């Protein structure tokens, strides 16, 4: 298995909570046979752990979750 951790820090807990809740609803819905993800928040930091069976799937998973975080940030006005 291959794994990566994406960590994003924000200026406030409120912003991190908005991003976490926005992206968190996708966990379980987007995952395929080769990847899975977990989202956590501690204070103003959001962490996305992506695990995949191969490097191609890991790269695709990273791109997907980074895009979701970016959309959440745009919607939140960041």
mmCIF file of the N, C-alpha and C atoms, coordinates in Angstrom:
data_MODEL
# 
_entry.id   MODEL 
# 
loop_
_atom_site.group_PDB 
_atom_site.id 
_atom_site.type_symbol 
_atom_site.label_atom_id 
_atom_site.label_alt_id 
_atom_site.label_comp_id 
_atom_site.label_asym_id 
_atom_site.label_entity_id 
_atom_site.label_seq_id 
_atom_site.pdbx_PDB_ins_code 
_atom_site.Cartn_x 
_atom_site.Cartn_y 
_atom_site.Cartn_z 
_atom_site.occupancy 
_atom_site.B_iso_or_equiv 
_atom_site.pdbx_formal_charge 
_atom_site.auth_seq_id 
_atom_site.auth_comp_id 
_atom_site.auth_asym_id 
_atom_site.auth_atom_id 
_atom_site.pdbx_PDB_model_num 
ATOM 1   N N  . UNK A 1 1  ? 0.839   -1.185 0.000   1.00 0.00 ? 1  UNK A N  1 
ATOM 2   C CA . UNK A 1 1  ? 0.000   0.000  0.000   1.00 0.00 ? 1  UNK A CA 1 
ATOM 3   C C  . UNK A 1 1  ? 0.883   1.248  0.000   1.00 0.00 ? 1  UNK A C  1 
ATOM 4   N N  . UNK A 1 2  ? 0.354   2.277  -0.604  1.00 0.00 ? 2  UNK A N  1 
ATOM 5   C CA . UNK A 1 2  ? 1.024   3.574  -0.665  1.00 0.00 ? 2  UNK A CA 1 
ATOM 6   C C  . UNK A 1 2  ? 0.137   4.590  0.038   1.00 0.00 ? 2  UNK A C  1 
ATOM 7   N N  . UNK A 1 3  ? 0.777   5.578  0.653   1.00 0.00 ? 3  UNK A N  1 
ATOM 8   C CA . UNK A 1 3  ? 0.006   6.536  1.448   1.00 0.00 ? 3  UNK A CA 1 
ATOM 9   C C  . UNK A 1 3  ? 0.617   7.921  1.357   1.00 0.00 ? 3  UNK A C  1 
ATOM 10  N N  . UNK A 1 4  ? -0.255  8.915  1.386   1.00 0.00 ? 4  UNK A N  1 
ATOM 11  C CA . UNK A 1 4  ? 0.199   10.297 1.471   1.00 0.00 ? 4  UNK A CA 1 
ATOM 12  C C  . UNK A 1 4  ? -0.720  11.053 2.419   1.00 0.00 ? 4  UNK A C  1 
ATOM 13  N N  . UNK A 1 5  ? -0.170  12.072 3.039   1.00 0.00 ? 5  UNK A N  1 
ATOM 14  C CA . UNK A 1 5  ? -0.944  12.916 3.933   1.00 0.00 ? 5  UNK A CA 1 
ATOM 15  C C  . UNK A 1 5  ? -0.877  14.350 3.427   1.00 0.00 ? 5  UNK A C  1 
ATOM 16  N N  . UNK A 1 6  ? -2.043  14.926 3.206   1.00 0.00 ? 6  UNK A N  1 
ATOM 17  C CA . UNK A 1 6  ? -2.161  16.320 2.772   1.00 0.00 ? 6  UNK A CA 1 
ATOM 18  C C  . UNK A 1 6  ? -2.576  17.135 3.986   1.00 0.00 ? 6  UNK A C  1 
ATOM 19  N N  . UNK A 1 7  ? -1.807  18.151 4.335   1.00 0.00 ? 7  UNK A N  1 
ATOM 20  C CA . UNK A 1 7  ? -2.091  18.961 5.509   1.00 0.00 ? 7  UNK A CA 1 
ATOM 21  C C  . UNK A 1 7  ? -2.253  20.412 5.084   1.00 0.00 ? 7  UNK A C  1 
ATOM 22  N N  . UNK A 1 8  ? -3.383  21.006 5.480   1.00 0.00 ? 8  UNK A N  1 
ATOM 23  C CA . UNK A 1 8  ? -3.663  22.397 5.129   1.00 0.00 ? 8  UNK A CA 1 
ATOM 24  C C  . UNK A 1 8  ? -4.005  23.147 6.412   1.00 0.00 ? 8  UNK A C  1 
ATOM 25  N N  . UNK A 1 9  ? -3.297  24.243 6.661   1.00 0.00 ? 9  UNK A N  1 
ATOM 26  C CA . UNK A 1 9  ? -3.552  25.059 7.849   1.00 0.00 ? 9  UNK A CA 1 
ATOM 27  C C  . UNK A 1 9  ? -4.248  26.350 7.447   1.00 0.00 ? 9  UNK A C  1 
ATOM 28  N N  . UNK A 1 10 ? -5.185  26.775 8.280   1.00 0.00 ? 10 UNK A N  1 
ATOM 29  C CA . UNK A 1 10 ? -5.978  27.975 8.016   1.00 0.00 ? 10 UNK A CA 1 
ATOM 30  C C  . UNK A 1 10 ? -5.782  28.986 9.139   1.00 0.00 ? 10 UNK A C  1 
ATOM 31  N N  . UNK A 1 11 ? -6.276  30.200 8.898   1.00 0.00 ? 11 UNK A N  1 
ATOM 32  C CA . UNK A 1 11 ? -6.153  31.268 9.888   1.00 0.00 ? 11 UNK A CA 1 
ATOM 33  C C  . UNK A 1 11 ? -7.092  31.082 11.071  1.00 0.00 ? 11 UNK A C  1 
ATOM 34  N N  . UNK A 1 12 ? -8.147  30.288 10.877  1.00 0.00 ? 12 UNK A N  1 
ATOM 35  C CA . UNK A 1 12 ? -9.109  30.129 11.972  1.00 0.00 ? 12 UNK A CA 1 
ATOM 36  C C  . UNK A 1 12 ? -9.668  28.708 12.007  1.00 0.00 ? 12 UNK A C  1 
ATOM 37  N N  . UNK A 1 13 ? -10.125 28.333 13.175  1.00 0.00 ? 13 UNK A N  1 
ATOM 38  C CA . UNK A 1 13 ? -10.785 27.040 13.358  1.00 0.00 ? 13 UNK A CA 1 
ATOM 39  C C  . UNK A 1 13 ? -12.077 27.005 12.548  1.00 0.00 ? 13 UNK A C  1 
ATOM 40  N N  . UNK A 1 14 ? -12.758 28.133 12.482  1.00 0.00 ? 14 UNK A N  1 
ATOM 41  C CA . UNK A 1 14 ? -14.023 28.199 11.734  1.00 0.00 ? 14 UNK A CA 1 
ATOM 42  C C  . UNK A 1 14 ? -13.812 27.839 10.263  1.00 0.00 ? 14 UNK A C  1 
ATOM 43  N N  . UNK A 1 15 ? -12.787 28.399 9.649   1.00 0.00 ? 15 UNK A N  1 
ATOM 44  C CA . UNK A 1 15 ? -12.490 28.113 8.248   1.00 0.00 ? 15 UNK A CA 1 
ATOM 45  C C  . UNK A 1 15 ? -12.128 26.647 8.065   1.00 0.00 ? 15 UNK A C  1 
ATOM 46  N N  . UNK A 1 16 ? -11.285 26.122 8.934   1.00 0.00 ? 16 UNK A N  1 
ATOM 47  C CA . UNK A 1 16 ? -10.905 24.711 8.848   1.00 0.00 ? 16 UNK A CA 1 
ATOM 48  C C  . UNK A 1 16 ? -12.120 23.804 8.999   1.00 0.00 ? 16 UNK A C  1 
ATOM 49  N N  . UNK A 1 17 ? -13.039 24.177 9.864   1.00 0.00 ? 17 UNK A N  1 
ATOM 50  C CA . UNK A 1 17 ? -14.254 23.390 10.069  1.00 0.00 ? 17 UNK A CA 1 
ATOM 51  C C  . UNK A 1 17 ? -15.123 23.393 8.812   1.00 0.00 ? 17 UNK A C  1 
ATOM 52  N N  . UNK A 1 18 ? -15.237 24.548 8.166   1.00 0.00 ? 18 UNK A N  1 
ATOM 53  C CA . UNK A 1 18 ? -16.016 24.645 6.928   1.00 0.00 ? 18 UNK A CA 1 
ATOM 54  C C  . UNK A 1 18 ? -15.426 23.727 5.862   1.00 0.00 ? 18 UNK A C  1 
ATOM 55  N N  . UNK A 1 19 ? -14.106 23.773 5.695   1.00 0.00 ? 19 UNK A N  1 
ATOM 56  C CA . UNK A 1 19 ? -13.448 22.936 4.686   1.00 0.00 ? 19 UNK A CA 1 
ATOM 57  C C  . UNK A 1 19 ? -13.604 21.460 5.040   1.00 0.00 ? 19 UNK A C  1 
ATOM 58  N N  . UNK A 1 20 ? -13.367 21.125 6.296   1.00 0.00 ? 20 UNK A N  1 
ATOM 59  C CA . UNK A 1 20 ? -13.474 19.721 6.717   1.00 0.00 ? 20 UNK A CA 1 
ATOM 60  C C  . UNK A 1 20 ? -14.877 19.176 6.468   1.00 0.00 ? 20 UNK A C  1 
ATOM 61  N N  . UNK A 1 21 ? -15.887 19.923 6.841   1.00 0.00 ? 21 UNK A N  1 
ATOM 62  C CA . UNK A 1 21 ? -17.269 19.456 6.671   1.00 0.00 ? 21 UNK A CA 1 
ATOM 63  C C  . UNK A 1 21 ? -17.671 19.389 5.209   1.00 0.00 ? 21 UNK A C  1 
ATOM 64  N N  . UNK A 1 22 ? -17.183 20.335 4.419   1.00 0.00 ? 22 UNK A N  1 
ATOM 65  C CA . UNK A 1 22 ? -17.502 20.339 2.989   1.00 0.00 ? 22 UNK A CA 1 
ATOM 66  C C  . UNK A 1 22 ? -16.888 19.149 2.268   1.00 0.00 ? 22 UNK A C  1 
ATOM 67  N N  . UNK A 1 23 ? -15.641 18.874 2.570   1.00 0.00 ? 23 UNK A N  1 
ATOM 68  C CA . UNK A 1 23 ? -14.925 17.787 1.898   1.00 0.00 ? 23 UNK A CA 1 
ATOM 69  C C  . UNK A 1 23 ? -15.259 16.432 2.525   1.00 0.00 ? 23 UNK A C  1 
ATOM 70  N N  . UNK A 1 24 ? -15.496 16.437 3.813   1.00 0.00 ? 24 UNK A N  1 
ATOM 71  C CA . UNK A 1 24 ? -15.746 15.186 4.531   1.00 0.00 ? 24 UNK A CA 1 
ATOM 72  C C  . UNK A 1 24 ? -16.945 14.403 4.043   1.00 0.00 ? 24 UNK A C  1 
ATOM 73  N N  . UNK A 1 25 ? -17.941 15.089 3.498   1.00 0.00 ? 25 UNK A N  1 
ATOM 74  C CA . UNK A 1 25 ? -19.128 14.365 3.014   1.00 0.00 ? 25 UNK A CA 1 
ATOM 75  C C  . UNK A 1 25 ? -18.799 13.478 1.821   1.00 0.00 ? 25 UNK A C  1 
ATOM 76  N N  . UNK A 1 26 ? -17.672 13.711 1.178   1.00 0.00 ? 26 UNK A N  1 
ATOM 77  C CA . UNK A 1 26 ? -17.281 12.922 0.012   1.00 0.00 ? 26 UNK A CA 1 
ATOM 78  C C  . UNK A 1 26 ? -16.569 11.619 0.380   1.00 0.00 ? 26 UNK A C  1 
ATOM 79  N N  . UNK A 1 27 ? -16.093 11.517 1.615   1.00 0.00 ? 27 UNK A N  1 
ATOM 80  C CA . UNK A 1 27 ? -15.411 10.292 2.036   1.00 0.00 ? 27 UNK A CA 1 
ATOM 81  C C  . UNK A 1 27 ? -16.398 9.126  1.936   1.00 0.00 ? 27 UNK A C  1 
ATOM 82  N N  . UNK A 1 28 ? -15.966 8.075  1.296   1.00 0.00 ? 28 UNK A N  1 
ATOM 83  C CA . UNK A 1 28 ? -16.830 6.917  1.108   1.00 0.00 ? 28 UNK A CA 1 
ATOM 84  C C  . UNK A 1 28 ? -17.579 6.951  -0.211  1.00 0.00 ? 28 UNK A C  1 
ATOM 85  N N  . UNK A 1 29 ? -17.860 8.149  -0.718  1.00 0.00 ? 29 UNK A N  1 
ATOM 86  C CA . UNK A 1 29 ? -18.567 8.259  -1.995  1.00 0.00 ? 29 UNK A CA 1 
ATOM 87  C C  . UNK A 1 29 ? -17.616 8.264  -3.179  1.00 0.00 ? 29 UNK A C  1 
ATOM 88  N N  . UNK A 1 30 ? -16.435 8.816  -3.009  1.00 0.00 ? 30 UNK A N  1 
ATOM 89  C CA . UNK A 1 30 ? -15.493 8.954  -4.119  1.00 0.00 ? 30 UNK A CA 1 
ATOM 90  C C  . UNK A 1 30 ? -14.527 7.784  -4.194  1.00 0.00 ? 30 UNK A C  1 
ATOM 91  N N  . UNK A 1 31 ? -14.270 7.165  -3.101  1.00 0.00 ? 31 UNK A N  1 
ATOM 92  C CA . UNK A 1 31 ? -13.262 6.110  -3.067  1.00 0.00 ? 31 UNK A CA 1 
ATOM 93  C C  . UNK A 1 31 ? -13.597 5.007  -4.059  1.00 0.00 ? 31 UNK A C  1 
ATOM 94  N N  . UNK A 1 32 ? -12.561 4.489  -4.698  1.00 0.00 ? 32 UNK A N  1 
ATOM 95  C CA . UNK A 1 32 ? -12.737 3.389  -5.628  1.00 0.00 ? 32 UNK A CA 1 
ATOM 96  C C  . UNK A 1 32 ? -12.188 2.108  -5.038  1.00 0.00 ? 32 UNK A C  1 
ATOM 97  N N  . UNK A 1 33 ? -11.949 1.152  -5.900  1.00 0.00 ? 33 UNK A N  1 
ATOM 98  C CA . UNK A 1 33 ? -11.406 -0.129 -5.454  1.00 0.00 ? 33 UNK A CA 1 
ATOM 99  C C  . UNK A 1 33 ? -9.949  -0.018 -5.037  1.00 0.00 ? 33 UNK A C  1 
ATOM 100 N N  . UNK A 1 34 ? -9.268  1.040  -5.528  1.00 0.00 ? 34 UNK A N  1 
ATOM 101 C CA . UNK A 1 34 ? -7.836  1.135  -5.305  1.00 0.00 ? 34 UNK A CA 1 
ATOM 102 C C  . UNK A 1 34 ? -7.430  2.234  -4.343  1.00 0.00 ? 34 UNK A C  1 
ATOM 103 N N  . UNK A 1 35 ? -8.354  3.107  -3.940  1.00 0.00 ? 35 UNK A N  1 
ATOM 104 C CA . UNK A 1 35 ? -8.002  4.186  -3.012  1.00 0.00 ? 35 UNK A CA 1 
ATOM 105 C C  . UNK A 1 35 ? -9.048  4.348  -1.921  1.00 0.00 ? 35 UNK A C  1 
ATOM 106 N N  . UNK A 1 36 ? -8.603  4.924  -0.832  1.00 0.00 ? 36 UNK A N  1 
ATOM 107 C CA . UNK A 1 36 ? -9.520  5.350  0.227   1.00 0.00 ? 36 UNK A CA 1 
ATOM 108 C C  . UNK A 1 36 ? -8.920  6.562  0.906   1.00 0.00 ? 36 UNK A C  1 
ATOM 109 N N  . UNK A 1 37 ? -9.776  7.324  1.554   1.00 0.00 ? 37 UNK A N  1 
ATOM 110 C CA . UNK A 1 37 ? -9.318  8.556  2.195   1.00 0.00 ? 37 UNK A CA 1 
ATOM 111 C C  . UNK A 1 37 ? -9.975  8.725  3.562   1.00 0.00 ? 37 UNK A C  1 
ATOM 112 N N  . UNK A 1 38 ? -9.304  9.500  4.384   1.00 0.00 ? 38 UNK A N  1 
ATOM 113 C CA . UNK A 1 38 ? -9.816  9.851  5.704   1.00 0.00 ? 38 UNK A CA 1 
ATOM 114 C C  . UNK A 1 38 ? -9.499  11.320 5.941   1.00 0.00 ? 38 UNK A C  1 
ATOM 115 N N  . UNK A 1 39 ? -10.445 12.046 6.517   1.00 0.00 ? 39 UNK A N  1 
ATOM 116 C CA . UNK A 1 39 ? -10.259 13.474 6.782   1.00 0.00 ? 39 UNK A CA 1 
ATOM 117 C C  . UNK A 1 39 ? -10.379 13.721 8.277   1.00 0.00 ? 39 UNK A C  1 
ATOM 118 N N  . UNK A 1 40 ? -9.441  14.499 8.801   1.00 0.00 ? 40 UNK A N  1 
ATOM 119 C CA . UNK A 1 40 ? -9.457  14.878 10.208  1.00 0.00 ? 40 UNK A CA 1 
ATOM 120 C C  . UNK A 1 40 ? -9.186  16.376 10.303  1.00 0.00 ? 40 UNK A C  1 
ATOM 121 N N  . UNK A 1 41 ? -9.607  16.941 11.417  1.00 0.00 ? 41 UNK A N  1 
ATOM 122 C CA . UNK A 1 41 ? -9.302  18.345 11.698  1.00 0.00 ? 41 UNK A CA 1 
ATOM 123 C C  . UNK A 1 41 ? -8.861  18.450 13.140  1.00 0.00 ? 41 UNK A C  1 
ATOM 124 N N  . UNK A 1 42 ? -7.774  19.160 13.354  1.00 0.00 ? 42 UNK A N  1 
ATOM 125 C CA . UNK A 1 42 ? -7.321  19.473 14.703  1.00 0.00 ? 42 UNK A CA 1 
ATOM 126 C C  . UNK A 1 42 ? -7.080  20.970 14.740  1.00 0.00 ? 42 UNK A C  1 
ATOM 127 N N  . UNK A 1 43 ? -7.946  21.666 15.448  1.00 0.00 ? 43 UNK A N  1 
ATOM 128 C CA . UNK A 1 43 ? -7.842  23.118 15.483  1.00 0.00 ? 43 UNK A CA 1 
ATOM 129 C C  . UNK A 1 43 ? -8.058  23.699 14.106  1.00 0.00 ? 43 UNK A C  1 
ATOM 130 N N  . UNK A 1 44 ? -7.102  24.492 13.649  1.00 0.00 ? 44 UNK A N  1 
ATOM 131 C CA . UNK A 1 44 ? -7.215  25.160 12.348  1.00 0.00 ? 44 UNK A CA 1 
ATOM 132 C C  . UNK A 1 44 ? -6.498  24.403 11.234  1.00 0.00 ? 44 UNK A C  1 
ATOM 133 N N  . UNK A 1 45 ? -6.214  23.122 11.464  1.00 0.00 ? 45 UNK A N  1 
ATOM 134 C CA . UNK A 1 45 ? -5.509  22.308 10.475  1.00 0.00 ? 45 UNK A CA 1 
ATOM 135 C C  . UNK A 1 45 ? -6.371  21.135 10.030  1.00 0.00 ? 45 UNK A C  1 
ATOM 136 N N  . UNK A 1 46 ? -6.490  20.985 8.717   1.00 0.00 ? 46 UNK A N  1 
ATOM 137 C CA . UNK A 1 46 ? -7.233  19.872 8.118   1.00 0.00 ? 46 UNK A CA 1 
ATOM 138 C C  . UNK A 1 46 ? -6.216  18.910 7.515   1.00 0.00 ? 46 UNK A C  1 
ATOM 139 N N  . UNK A 1 47 ? -6.407  17.627 7.783   1.00 0.00 ? 47 UNK A N  1 
ATOM 140 C CA . UNK A 1 47 ? -5.519  16.596 7.265   1.00 0.00 ? 47 UNK A CA 1 
ATOM 141 C C  . UNK A 1 47 ? -6.333  15.602 6.448   1.00 0.00 ? 47 UNK A C  1 
ATOM 142 N N  . UNK A 1 48 ? -5.843  15.307 5.247   1.00 0.00 ? 48 UNK A N  1 
ATOM 143 C CA . UNK A 1 48 ? -6.467  14.301 4.393   1.00 0.00 ? 48 UNK A CA 1 
ATOM 144 C C  . UNK A 1 48 ? -5.441  13.193 4.176   1.00 0.00 ? 48 UNK A C  1 
ATOM 145 N N  . UNK A 1 49 ? -5.764  11.991 4.630   1.00 0.00 ? 49 UNK A N  1 
ATOM 146 C CA . UNK A 1 49 ? -4.902  10.826 4.422   1.00 0.00 ? 49 UNK A CA 1 
ATOM 147 C C  . UNK A 1 49 ? -5.461  10.027 3.262   1.00 0.00 ? 49 UNK A C  1 
ATOM 148 N N  . UNK A 1 50 ? -4.638  9.814  2.244   1.00 0.00 ? 50 UNK A N  1 
ATOM 149 C CA . UNK A 1 50 ? -5.039  9.047  1.074   1.00 0.00 ? 50 UNK A CA 1 
ATOM 150 C C  . UNK A 1 50 ? -4.189  7.785  1.029   1.00 0.00 ? 50 UNK A C  1 
ATOM 151 N N  . UNK A 1 51 ? -4.852  6.636  0.917   1.00 0.00 ? 51 UNK A N  1 
ATOM 152 C CA . UNK A 1 51 ? -4.168  5.354  0.816   1.00 0.00 ? 51 UNK A CA 1 
ATOM 153 C C  . UNK A 1 51 ? -4.578  4.704  -0.497  1.00 0.00 ? 51 UNK A C  1 
ATOM 154 N N  . UNK A 1 52 ? -3.602  4.108  -1.182  1.00 0.00 ? 52 UNK A N  1 
ATOM 155 C CA . UNK A 1 52 ? -3.887  3.494  -2.476  1.00 0.00 ? 52 UNK A CA 1 
ATOM 156 C C  . UNK A 1 52 ? -3.067  2.225  -2.661  1.00 0.00 ? 52 UNK A C  1 
ATOM 157 N N  . UNK A 1 53 ? -3.569  1.369  -3.522  1.00 0.00 ? 53 UNK A N  1 
ATOM 158 C CA . UNK A 1 53 ? -2.893  0.099  -3.774  1.00 0.00 ? 53 UNK A CA 1 
ATOM 159 C C  . UNK A 1 53 ? -1.706  0.247  -4.723  1.00 0.00 ? 53 UNK A C  1 
ATOM 160 N N  . UNK A 1 54 ? -1.676  1.331  -5.512  1.00 0.00 ? 54 UNK A N  1 
ATOM 161 C CA . UNK A 1 54 ? -0.567  1.549  -6.440  1.00 0.00 ? 54 UNK A CA 1 
ATOM 162 C C  . UNK A 1 54 ? -0.325  3.053  -6.596  1.00 0.00 ? 54 UNK A C  1 
ATOM 163 N N  . UNK A 1 55 ? 0.803   3.402  -7.180  1.00 0.00 ? 55 UNK A N  1 
ATOM 164 C CA . UNK A 1 55 ? 1.190   4.805  -7.277  1.00 0.00 ? 55 UNK A CA 1 
ATOM 165 C C  . UNK A 1 55 ? 0.302   5.610  -8.224  1.00 0.00 ? 55 UNK A C  1 
ATOM 166 N N  . UNK A 1 56 ? -0.201  4.998  -9.274  1.00 0.00 ? 56 UNK A N  1 
ATOM 167 C CA . UNK A 1 56 ? -1.097  5.706  -10.191 1.00 0.00 ? 56 UNK A CA 1 
ATOM 168 C C  . UNK A 1 56 ? -2.380  6.092  -9.460  1.00 0.00 ? 56 UNK A C  1 
ATOM 169 N N  . UNK A 1 57 ? -2.920  5.162  -8.702  1.00 0.00 ? 57 UNK A N  1 
ATOM 170 C CA . UNK A 1 57 ? -4.134  5.443  -7.929  1.00 0.00 ? 57 UNK A CA 1 
ATOM 171 C C  . UNK A 1 57 ? -3.862  6.486  -6.850  1.00 0.00 ? 57 UNK A C  1 
ATOM 172 N N  . UNK A 1 58 ? -2.678  6.454  -6.253  1.00 0.00 ? 58 UNK A N  1 
ATOM 173 C CA . UNK A 1 58 ? -2.328  7.437  -5.230  1.00 0.00 ? 58 UNK A CA 1 
ATOM 174 C C  . UNK A 1 58 ? -2.286  8.843  -5.826  1.00 0.00 ? 58 UNK A C  1 
ATOM 175 N N  . UNK A 1 59 ? -1.670  8.978  -6.986  1.00 0.00 ? 59 UNK A N  1 
ATOM 176 C CA . UNK A 1 59 ? -1.611  10.286 -7.648  1.00 0.00 ? 59 UNK A CA 1 
ATOM 177 C C  . UNK A 1 59 ? -3.008  10.780 -7.992  1.00 0.00 ? 59 UNK A C  1 
ATOM 178 N N  . UNK A 1 60 ? -3.840  9.898  -8.502  1.00 0.00 ? 60 UNK A N  1 
ATOM 179 C CA . UNK A 1 60 ? -5.217  10.280 -8.824  1.00 0.00 ? 60 UNK A CA 1 
ATOM 180 C C  . UNK A 1 60 ? -5.976  10.688 -7.566  1.00 0.00 ? 60 UNK A C  1 
ATOM 181 N N  . UNK A 1 61 ? -5.769  9.956  -6.485  1.00 0.00 ? 61 UNK A N  1 
ATOM 182 C CA . UNK A 1 61 ? -6.420  10.292 -5.224  1.00 0.00 ? 61 UNK A CA 1 
ATOM 183 C C  . UNK A 1 61 ? -5.965  11.636 -4.688  1.00 0.00 ? 61 UNK A C  1 
ATOM 184 N N  . UNK A 1 62 ? -4.680  11.910 -4.773  1.00 0.00 ? 62 UNK A N  1 
ATOM 185 C CA . UNK A 1 62 ? -4.157  13.206 -4.343  1.00 0.00 ? 62 UNK A CA 1 
ATOM 186 C C  . UNK A 1 62 ? -4.800  14.336 -5.139  1.00 0.00 ? 62 UNK A C  1 
ATOM 187 N N  . UNK A 1 63 ? -4.845  14.166 -6.449  1.00 0.00 ? 63 UNK A N  1 
ATOM 188 C CA . UNK A 1 63 ? -5.441  15.199 -7.299  1.00 0.00 ? 63 UNK A CA 1 
ATOM 189 C C  . UNK A 1 63 ? -6.910  15.426 -6.957  1.00 0.00 ? 63 UNK A C  1 
ATOM 190 N N  . UNK A 1 64 ? -7.637  14.345 -6.750  1.00 0.00 ? 64 UNK A N  1 
ATOM 191 C CA . UNK A 1 64 ? -9.060  14.455 -6.417  1.00 0.00 ? 64 UNK A CA 1 
ATOM 192 C C  . UNK A 1 64 ? -9.269  15.215 -5.119  1.00 0.00 ? 64 UNK A C  1 
ATOM 193 N N  . UNK A 1 65 ? -8.572  14.819 -4.060  1.00 0.00 ? 65 UNK A N  1 
ATOM 194 C CA . UNK A 1 65 ? -8.794  15.430 -2.751  1.00 0.00 ? 65 UNK A CA 1 
ATOM 195 C C  . UNK A 1 65 ? -8.262  16.851 -2.683  1.00 0.00 ? 65 UNK A C  1 
ATOM 196 N N  . UNK A 1 66 ? -7.170  17.137 -3.368  1.00 0.00 ? 66 UNK A N  1 
ATOM 197 C CA . UNK A 1 66 ? -6.686  18.524 -3.413  1.00 0.00 ? 66 UNK A CA 1 
ATOM 198 C C  . UNK A 1 66 ? -7.682  19.413 -4.158  1.00 0.00 ? 66 UNK A C  1 
ATOM 199 N N  . UNK A 1 67 ? -8.274  18.885 -5.212  1.00 0.00 ? 67 UNK A N  1 
ATOM 200 C CA . UNK A 1 67 ? -9.290  19.648 -5.944  1.00 0.00 ? 67 UNK A CA 1 
ATOM 201 C C  . UNK A 1 67 ? -10.512 19.911 -5.070  1.00 0.00 ? 67 UNK A C  1 
ATOM 202 N N  . UNK A 1 68 ? -10.928 18.918 -4.307  1.00 0.00 ? 68 UNK A N  1 
ATOM 203 C CA . UNK A 1 68 ? -12.081 19.107 -3.419  1.00 0.00 ? 68 UNK A CA 1 
ATOM 204 C C  . UNK A 1 68 ? -11.789 20.153 -2.348  1.00 0.00 ? 68 UNK A C  1 
ATOM 205 N N  . UNK A 1 69 ? -10.594 20.132 -1.795  1.00 0.00 ? 69 UNK A N  1 
ATOM 206 C CA . UNK A 1 69 ? -10.213 21.143 -0.799  1.00 0.00 ? 69 UNK A CA 1 
ATOM 207 C C  . UNK A 1 69 ? -10.207 22.531 -1.449  1.00 0.00 ? 69 UNK A C  1 
ATOM 208 N N  . UNK A 1 70 ? -9.672  22.615 -2.655  1.00 0.00 ? 70 UNK A N  1 
ATOM 209 C CA . UNK A 1 70 ? -9.627  23.900 -3.353  1.00 0.00 ? 70 UNK A CA 1 
ATOM 210 C C  . UNK A 1 70 ? -11.038 24.448 -3.614  1.00 0.00 ? 70 UNK A C  1 
ATOM 211 N N  . UNK A 1 71 ? -11.951 23.588 -4.026  1.00 0.00 ? 71 UNK A N  1 
ATOM 212 C CA . UNK A 1 71 ? -13.340 24.025 -4.262  1.00 0.00 ? 71 UNK A CA 1 
ATOM 213 C C  . UNK A 1 71 ? -13.972 24.493 -2.955  1.00 0.00 ? 71 UNK A C  1 
ATOM 214 N N  . UNK A 1 72 ? -13.763 23.761 -1.877  1.00 0.00 ? 72 UNK A N  1 
ATOM 215 C CA . UNK A 1 72 ? -14.305 24.140 -0.577  1.00 0.00 ? 72 UNK A CA 1 
ATOM 216 C C  . UNK A 1 72 ? -13.771 25.510 -0.151  1.00 0.00 ? 72 UNK A C  1 
ATOM 217 N N  . UNK A 1 73 ? -12.492 25.736 -0.399  1.00 0.00 ? 73 UNK A N  1 
ATOM 218 C CA . UNK A 1 73 ? -11.878 27.034 -0.051  1.00 0.00 ? 73 UNK A CA 1 
ATOM 219 C C  . UNK A 1 73 ? -12.508 28.163 -0.876  1.00 0.00 ? 73 UNK A C  1 
ATOM 220 N N  . UNK A 1 74 ? -12.699 27.926 -2.164  1.00 0.00 ? 74 UNK A N  1 
ATOM 221 C CA . UNK A 1 74 ? -13.303 28.952 -3.018  1.00 0.00 ? 74 UNK A CA 1 
ATOM 222 C C  . UNK A 1 74 ? -14.721 29.270 -2.582  1.00 0.00 ? 74 UNK A C  1 
ATOM 223 N N  . UNK A 1 75 ? -15.485 28.240 -2.265  1.00 0.00 ? 75 UNK A N  1 
ATOM 224 C CA . UNK A 1 75 ? -16.866 28.448 -1.829  1.00 0.00 ? 75 UNK A CA 1 
ATOM 225 C C  . UNK A 1 75 ? -16.895 29.195 -0.512  1.00 0.00 ? 75 UNK A C  1 
ATOM 226 N N  . UNK A 1 76 ? -15.911 28.930 0.352   1.00 0.00 ? 76 UNK A N  1 
ATOM 227 C CA . UNK A 1 76 ? -15.838 29.625 1.644   1.00 0.00 ? 76 UNK A CA 1 
ATOM 228 C C  . UNK A 1 76 ? -15.301 31.042 1.503   1.00 0.00 ? 76 UNK A C  1 
ATOM 229 N N  . UNK A 1 77 ? -14.897 31.411 0.288   1.00 0.00 ? 77 UNK A N  1 
ATOM 230 C CA . UNK A 1 77 ? -14.406 32.760 0.063   1.00 0.00 ? 77 UNK A CA 1 
ATOM 231 C C  . UNK A 1 77 ? -12.953 32.968 0.406   1.00 0.00 ? 77 UNK A C  1 
ATOM 232 N N  . UNK A 1 78 ? -12.165 31.926 0.374   1.00 0.00 ? 78 UNK A N  1 
ATOM 233 C CA . UNK A 1 78 ? -10.729 32.045 0.716   1.00 0.00 ? 78 UNK A CA 1 
ATOM 234 C C  . UNK A 1 78 ? -9.907  32.360 -0.502  1.00 0.00 ? 78 UNK A C  1 
# 
